[in-house]
Amino acid sequence: MKRVLLLALLALALPMMAWGSSSIDISNAGGTITGNLAGLSLSGSVLFKYGSVVGSNLGSVSFTTGAVVSGDLKMGTTVFAPGGTFIITGNGTNGVPNGVIFKGTFTSAEWDLTTLADGTHVYTLKGGLVDSMGRVAGTAQLSVNTGMGFFSGSVGLSSGDTTLSVPEPGTLGLLGTGLVGIAGVMRRKFRIG
């Protein structure tokens, strides 16, 4: 009986370890960020780095944030409501997956303004991401340079960096072992009872 209980506890604990600590870095550039009180959106941005693969066009990155909760898009220090979308799509080039690589939402997002010594304004959007199952999936940071002017509703994207947490193959093996263990315990229980 102790052995069955121990196996059951182990089998239940293994799925909690399904997300490992490994991550993949993704970079994009170009496209247009537009925004108002309903939030910010990015369209037309090209994916140029996926992990160790670098190319001129590996896919696309697009997003929408939640609505503005506080702050001012022109002056920065803006906080957005959770939600929106964040989508990374690969085109199958150089081993990058073809189709949607990641689809999730923002758990939080902030839009900040930094004024450089020469008077140039750089806006940065930083946000946490969750995948479609609600698991913490990574962070996104995108920057735009508006020169001496302020953000006025639309601007070209300078650069974007996203770090996604990815399940490790070894950890997925543990998940599979856990599921097999649960099935074995359940089968034995129903066979005996």
C-alpha positions as CSV (number, residue, x, y, z in Angstrom):
1,M,0.0,0.0,0.0
2,K,2.9,2.4,0.8
3,R,4.4,1.7,-2.5
4,V,1.2,2.6,-4.4
5,L,0.8,5.8,-2.3
6,L,4.4,6.8,-3.0
7,L,3.9,6.1,-6.8
8,A,0.7,8.1,-6.8
9,L,2.3,11.1,-5.1
10,L,5.3,10.9,-7.5
11,A,3.0,10.7,-10.5
12,L,1.0,13.7,-9.4
13,A,4.2,15.8,-8.7
14,L,5.8,15.2,-12.1
15,P,3.4,17.2,-14.2
16,M,4.2,20.3,-12.0
17,M,7.7,20.1,-13.3
18,A,6.7,20.2,-17.0
19,W,8.0,23.7,-17.6
20,G,11.8,23.8,-17.3
21,S,14.0,26.8,-16.9
22,S,15.3,26.9,-20.5
23,S,14.4,29.8,-22.7
24,I,14.7,30.9,-26.3
25,D,15.5,34.5,-27.3
26,I,13.6,36.0,-30.2
27,S,14.3,39.4,-31.9
28,N,12.3,41.5,-34.3
29,A,12.5,44.8,-36.0
30,G,10.5,47.2,-38.2
31,G,6.7,47.5,-38.3
32,T,4.5,50.2,-36.8
33,I,3.4,50.7,-33.3
34,T,0.1,52.6,-33.1
35,G,-1.7,53.6,-29.9
36,N,-4.4,55.4,-28.0
37,L,-6.3,54.9,-24.8
38,A,-7.5,51.5,-26.1
39,G,-3.9,50.3,-26.0
40,L,-0.9,49.8,-28.2
41,S,-0.6,47.5,-31.2
42,L,2.3,46.4,-33.4
43,S,1.9,45.2,-37.1
44,G,4.3,44.5,-39.9
45,S,7.3,43.6,-37.6
46,V,9.8,41.0,-39.1
47,L,11.3,38.2,-37.0
48,F,15.1,38.1,-37.6
49,K,16.4,36.0,-34.8
50,Y,14.9,32.8,-33.3
51,G,17.3,31.2,-30.8
52,S,20.6,30.7,-32.6
53,V,19.0,31.1,-36.1
54,V,19.5,34.5,-37.7
55,G,18.1,35.7,-41.0
56,S,16.6,38.7,-42.7
57,N,13.0,37.3,-42.6
58,L,12.2,34.3,-40.4
59,G,8.5,35.3,-39.7
60,S,6.6,38.0,-37.9
61,V,5.7,39.4,-34.5
62,S,2.5,41.3,-33.7
63,F,0.7,42.3,-30.5
64,T,-2.1,44.3,-28.9
65,T,-2.0,45.4,-25.3
66,G,-4.9,45.9,-22.9
67,A,-6.3,49.4,-22.5
68,V,-4.5,52.2,-20.8
69,V,-5.1,52.0,-17.0
70,S,-2.9,55.0,-16.0
71,G,-0.4,57.4,-17.4
72,D,0.0,59.1,-20.8
73,L,1.4,57.5,-24.0
74,K,3.1,60.8,-24.9
75,M,4.9,61.2,-21.6
76,G,5.5,57.5,-20.8
77,T,5.0,55.9,-17.4
78,T,1.9,54.2,-18.9
79,V,0.4,51.1,-17.4
80,F,-1.9,48.8,-19.4
81,A,-4.6,46.4,-18.3
82,P,-3.7,42.7,-18.6
83,G,-4.9,41.0,-21.8
84,G,-4.4,41.8,-25.5
85,T,-2.5,39.3,-27.7
86,F,1.1,38.5,-28.5
87,I,1.8,36.4,-31.6
88,I,5.0,35.1,-33.0
89,T,4.8,33.3,-36.4
90,G,7.6,31.5,-38.2
91,N,7.8,31.0,-41.9
92,G,9.8,27.7,-41.9
93,T,13.1,29.3,-43.0
94,N,16.4,27.8,-41.7
95,G,14.7,25.4,-39.4
96,V,12.4,27.9,-37.7
97,P,8.9,26.4,-37.2
98,N,6.4,27.2,-39.8
99,G,3.2,28.7,-38.4
100,V,2.3,30.1,-35.0
101,I,5.3,29.6,-32.7
102,F,3.7,31.4,-29.7
103,K,0.3,32.9,-29.0
104,G,-0.4,34.4,-25.6
105,T,-1.4,37.5,-23.7
106,F,0.2,40.2,-21.6
107,T,0.0,39.7,-17.8
108,S,1.3,43.2,-17.4
109,A,2.7,45.9,-19.7
110,E,4.3,49.3,-19.1
111,W,5.3,52.0,-21.6
112,D,8.1,54.2,-20.4
113,L,9.9,57.3,-21.8
114,T,13.7,57.9,-21.5
115,T,15.2,61.1,-22.7
116,L,18.8,60.7,-23.8
117,A,21.5,63.3,-23.2
118,D,21.1,64.6,-26.8
119,G,17.4,65.1,-26.3
120,T,16.3,62.0,-28.2
121,H,13.2,60.3,-26.9
122,V,13.2,56.5,-26.6
123,Y,10.0,54.7,-25.6
124,T,10.2,51.1,-24.2
125,L,7.3,48.7,-23.8
126,K,8.0,45.9,-21.3
127,G,5.6,43.2,-20.4
128,G,5.1,39.7,-19.0
129,L,3.5,37.0,-21.1
130,V,1.4,34.0,-20.5
131,D,0.6,31.3,-23.0
132,S,-2.9,30.2,-24.1
133,M,-3.0,27.8,-21.0
134,G,-2.2,30.6,-18.6
135,R,1.3,29.5,-17.9
136,V,4.0,32.1,-17.4
137,A,5.7,32.0,-20.8
138,G,8.2,34.9,-20.9
139,T,8.9,38.6,-21.3
140,A,8.8,41.1,-24.1
141,Q,10.7,44.3,-24.5
142,L,10.3,46.6,-27.5
143,S,11.9,50.0,-28.1
144,V,11.1,53.0,-30.4
145,N,13.1,56.1,-31.0
146,T,11.0,59.2,-31.9
147,G,14.0,61.5,-32.3
148,M,13.4,64.9,-30.6
149,G,9.6,64.5,-30.9
150,F,7.2,62.7,-28.7
151,F,5.0,59.7,-29.4
152,S,1.9,61.0,-31.3
153,G,-0.1,57.9,-32.0
154,S,2.1,56.0,-34.5
155,V,5.8,55.3,-34.8
156,G,8.2,52.8,-36.5
157,L,9.6,50.0,-34.2
158,S,13.4,50.2,-33.6
159,S,13.8,46.7,-32.1
160,G,12.1,44.1,-30.1
161,D,13.4,41.3,-27.8
162,T,11.2,38.5,-26.5
163,T,12.4,35.7,-24.2
164,L,10.1,32.6,-24.0
165,S,10.3,29.8,-21.5
166,V,10.2,26.5,-23.3
167,P,9.7,23.0,-21.9
168,E,12.8,20.9,-21.9
169,P,12.7,17.5,-23.6
170,G,13.9,15.7,-20.5
171,T,11.2,17.4,-18.4
172,L,8.6,16.4,-21.0
173,G,9.8,12.8,-20.5
174,L,9.2,13.1,-16.8
175,L,5.7,14.4,-17.6
176,G,5.0,11.4,-19.7
177,T,6.3,9.1,-17.0
178,G,4.0,10.8,-14.5
179,L,1.0,10.2,-16.7
180,V,1.9,6.6,-17.2
181,G,2.3,6.2,-13.4
182,I,-1.2,7.7,-12.8
183,A,-2.7,5.4,-15.4
184,G,-1.0,2.4,-13.8
185,V,-2.3,3.3,-10.3
186,M,-5.8,3.9,-11.6
187,R,-5.8,0.6,-13.6
188,R,-4.6,-1.4,-10.5
189,K,-7.2,0.3,-8.3
190,F,-10.1,-0.5,-10.6
191,R,-8.8,-4.1,-11.2
192,I,-8.6,-4.8,-7.5
193,G,-11.8,-3.0,-6.4
